[in-house]
């Protein structure tokens, strides 16, 4: 079955950087767009970034443009979210997502906390 496993979260000071990874299995990774979402306490889950197949197109939420980068390595079945210049408002649980067989598939999430 489809599995998405996020890693790389943690505690970082404002202005710092983190790189999140999403290891995928159970489907033909290279044939699907991948997305990152995040959910802060008391807020709805929001789309952060999307990358199409072969990395042809990437889209980022306005709140992270210029600071975050989404990428993928199809040989490793892994998607990445590079996060720079982190702000306290980036604190959230970050989830990897793929739409496979008309079903949205989610990982378990990884916590990112930006605090001094």
PLY file of the C-alpha trace (Angstrom):
ply
format ascii 1.0
element vertex 116
property float x
property float y
property float z
element edge 115
property int vertex1
property int vertex2
end_header
0.00 0.00 0.00
0.99 3.65 -0.32
3.35 4.85 2.40
4.73 8.32 2.92
7.24 8.84 5.71
8.37 12.34 6.63
11.57 13.15 8.50
13.88 16.06 9.22
11.75 18.18 11.52
12.98 19.63 14.77
13.58 22.74 16.83
15.37 25.58 15.10
16.02 29.23 15.93
14.47 32.02 13.84
16.52 32.53 10.71
17.65 28.93 10.71
17.19 26.17 8.14
15.79 22.66 7.96
15.44 20.10 5.20
12.42 17.83 5.30
12.33 14.50 3.47
9.39 12.38 2.36
10.22 8.77 1.54
7.53 7.18 -0.64
6.67 3.56 -1.36
3.80 1.49 -2.70
3.27 3.44 -5.93
5.21 4.61 -8.98
6.66 7.73 -7.38
7.88 9.33 -10.59
4.40 9.34 -12.07
2.81 11.58 -9.45
2.96 15.16 -8.28
3.99 15.59 -4.66
2.97 18.23 -2.17
3.84 19.49 1.28
1.17 20.78 3.65
1.43 22.14 7.17
-0.91 22.53 10.10
-0.29 24.86 13.00
-2.11 24.44 16.34
-5.68 25.69 16.07
-5.40 26.32 12.33
-6.50 24.50 9.21
-4.07 22.46 7.18
-2.60 24.59 4.39
-0.79 23.81 1.15
2.85 24.89 1.27
4.40 23.58 -1.95
3.76 21.30 -4.92
6.08 19.77 -7.48
4.86 18.11 -10.66
6.27 14.99 -12.24
9.93 15.24 -13.21
10.05 18.53 -11.32
8.80 20.41 -14.38
6.79 22.87 -12.30
6.89 23.93 -8.68
4.41 26.09 -6.82
4.88 27.68 -3.43
2.51 29.45 -1.08
3.06 33.20 -0.99
4.03 32.98 2.67
7.08 30.82 1.88
8.17 32.08 -1.54
11.83 33.03 -1.58
12.50 30.98 1.55
11.36 27.40 0.80
12.24 25.13 -2.09
10.52 21.88 -3.07
12.41 19.22 -5.00
12.30 15.51 -5.76
14.66 12.65 -6.46
12.77 10.04 -8.44
15.66 7.57 -8.22
15.30 7.64 -4.42
11.48 7.91 -4.37
11.89 10.95 -2.13
10.53 14.47 -2.06
12.20 17.30 -0.16
11.30 20.63 1.34
14.26 22.93 1.93
13.30 25.63 4.42
15.50 28.70 4.97
15.08 31.92 6.92
12.58 30.19 9.16
10.15 32.29 11.16
8.16 31.47 14.30
5.01 31.46 12.17
6.42 28.50 10.24
5.93 26.37 13.34
3.62 23.50 12.41
3.39 19.82 11.67
4.48 19.31 8.07
2.85 16.58 5.99
3.77 14.99 2.71
0.91 14.32 0.28
0.24 12.52 -2.98
-2.98 11.97 -4.90
-2.82 8.30 -5.89
-5.73 6.47 -7.46
-8.15 9.32 -6.68
-7.19 9.08 -3.02
-5.23 11.65 -1.06
-2.42 9.87 0.77
-0.71 11.39 3.80
2.31 10.73 5.92
2.33 10.88 9.70
3.86 14.35 9.72
7.00 15.85 11.18
7.03 18.66 13.73
8.87 21.88 12.94
9.25 24.36 15.77
10.87 27.75 15.21
11.70 29.40 18.50
14.53 31.16 20.30
0 1
1 2
2 3
3 4
4 5
5 6
6 7
7 8
8 9
9 10
10 11
11 12
12 13
13 14
14 15
15 16
16 17
17 18
18 19
19 20
20 21
21 22
22 23
23 24
24 25
25 26
26 27
27 28
28 29
29 30
30 31
31 32
32 33
33 34
34 35
35 36
36 37
37 38
38 39
39 40
40 41
41 42
42 43
43 44
44 45
45 46
46 47
47 48
48 49
49 50
50 51
51 52
52 53
53 54
54 55
55 56
56 57
57 58
58 59
59 60
60 61
61 62
62 63
63 64
64 65
65 66
66 67
67 68
68 69
69 70
70 71
71 72
72 73
73 74
74 75
75 76
76 77
77 78
78 79
79 80
80 81
81 82
82 83
83 84
84 85
85 86
86 87
87 88
88 89
89 90
90 91
91 92
92 93
93 94
94 95
95 96
96 97
97 98
98 99
99 100
100 101
101 102
102 103
103 104
104 105
105 106
106 107
107 108
108 109
109 110
110 111
111 112
112 113
113 114
114 115
